Amino acid sequence: MNDKATNPYDAVAYPGHSFSQTHPAKLSTIAHFHGMEAARPSAMRVLELGCGRGGNLIPMAAQYPDSRFVGIDLSGSAIAHARIAADEIGLGNLIFHHRDIMDVTAELGQFDYILVHGVYSWVPDVVREKIIALFGELLAPQGLAYVSYNALPGCRLRDLSRDVMLYATRDISDPVERVRVARASLKAFAEASDASSFHGAALRQRLEQLTDLPDNVLYHDDLNPGARPFALHEVLSAAGRHGLQFLAEASFPNMYGAAKGPAQAMLAEIPIEDAAHREQSLDLLIGRAFRETLLCRSEISLRRGIKPGALKPYHIAAHAELVKEKDGEEQKPGVDRFEFDQGVRLSVDLHLCKSALRQLSAAWPASIAFDELVARAVADVGDEIGPDVEAQIARLDEALIAIFKAGLLDITLEAPPLTTVVAERPRASEVARWQATTTREVTDLRHRMVALDGVIVRKFVCLLDGSRTPEMLLADLNAFLDEAHGSGADVGNLPRRATAEEVAMHLKDVARLGLLHV
């Protein structure tokens, strides 16, 4: 354990940050949608196997001080960093253990959520079996397990490039050199292969994908010779041996994914109750390469399907903007076009739906309770709604469900603890304030990674501890600029002074990034 050569994650640190798809607020919502009574995030126990430096658990622990969190990782250096971070932020509800997964036992107790992200495909078979066994042993009766892995059949294409890189680096042990040679070899083979062939096209596609992939991710994900992908049915077979069943994917609702036309017709013939068969068939149709599977205990009776009124218990959010038509573009009368952050555009003619999407756009990144959203839309539309209000509300419900099925709405049982309203003494997330002292990427209150644009914005976020008015923020920001310019160091393009207008702009930007606490 002390020899870095025994653990590649000590030799090369894996990037540690938050993963929104693992957040218990999201997982508990998916469970509730399927008829489970999963623990609410405000009072839960969470275990993460392979927690790294704590980038995923620490924001959760800060967000839910009355819940308990445990992180386990084989890397001693990663755990040391995680403990330092937790201590500096002052988290007393979070414990990190430097431990092999094989040494984890029932003495840890039961957990409402067990998270295993980026581990399952990259460890030996005996560890994989242990992970699933721990799900069966440590999950609470209404508990939920999250496990991600490279999936078949999509990863067969990825493995074509891995074959090239693993062969080229077979006798190289130094991590930096392994990555350099791997990239160079893939480039050489891809460019020399027949571009018109299936194989050549696959190599070129992966070469392009690796352009922006950090070296440490390439080293651990692609250059691990023991890594392997799995078909969903293989994972579910292992889960079944330990009293577990398939609940859903973390990408829920994922209605048919990228399947179109005949593929959708094929999937529609599979009974909705046979979710595992549907999902496996979808993978075979679209070639999915990565899965984030949720498991629960087999004895739980699950509710499948999405019926009218299904969104009523939830808070709704959508990152959508009304598209302003350019000069010369034809716009149909009564139709508004909205663009979502996934790049998808929707044309909407239903008055209530147009109003609801405008409400969600204005509120983003905050959420609106479903009933409140409907009430706002009805009030906004006014007399244009017509005499049969209930019929129009039913049409709105149908439209929102269709948008939800397309993966364009985010729903949660509990609204995230953020606000877009700037208080007299605004307070940013304590984790974001801590992160901003050393990095431009911080965790927002929707558990996503967002980027802060420049040194001034990072400093500004650090000042948002709830004790300062805008006037005080301006004074402290200018004191920072005076000190920077007087230090004699190269300050680059830092301005000499900040203005009240710039402080107001920064506050608005920080709110839209989802960093301001309620």
Salt bridges, closest charged atoms under 4 A:
GLU107 OE2 - ARG99 NH1 2.90
ASP125 OD1 - ARG128 NH2 2.69
GLU129 OE1 - ARG241 NH2 3.38
GLU129 OE2 - HIS242 NE2 2.73
ASP159 OD1 - ARG162 NH1 3.34
ASP171 OD2 - ARG170 NE 3.98
GLU177 OE2 - ARG180 NH2 2.72
GLU191 OE2 - LYS187 NZ 2.80
ASP215 OD1 - ARG183 NH2 2.92
ASP222 OD1 - ARG158 NH2 2.89
ASP222 OD2 - ARG206 NH2 3.07
GLU234 OE2 - ARG228 NH2 3.26
GLU249 OE2 - ARG291 NH1 2.57
GLU279 OE1 - ARG288 NH2 3.02
GLU279 OE1 - ARG291 NH2 2.84
ASP283 OD1 - ARG288 NE 2.67
ASP283 OD2 - ARG291 NE 2.67
GLU325 OE1 - ARG337 NH2 3.04
GLU329 OE1 - ARG337 NH2 3.87
ASP336 OD2 - ARG358 NH1 3.12
GLU339 OE1 - ARG345 NE 3.04
ASP341 OD2 - HIS319 ND1 3.52
ASP371 OD1 - LYS312 NZ 2.72
GLU372 OE2 - ARG376 NH2 2.61
ASP380 OD2 - ARG358 NH2 3.38
ASP410 OD2 - ARG446 NH2 2.38
GLU414 OE2 - ARG40 NH1 3.47
ASP444 OD2 - ARG448 NH2 2.63
ASP465 OD2 - ARG468 NH1 3.15
ASP476 OD2 - ARG468 NE 2.54
ASP482 OD2 - ARG497 NH1 3.07
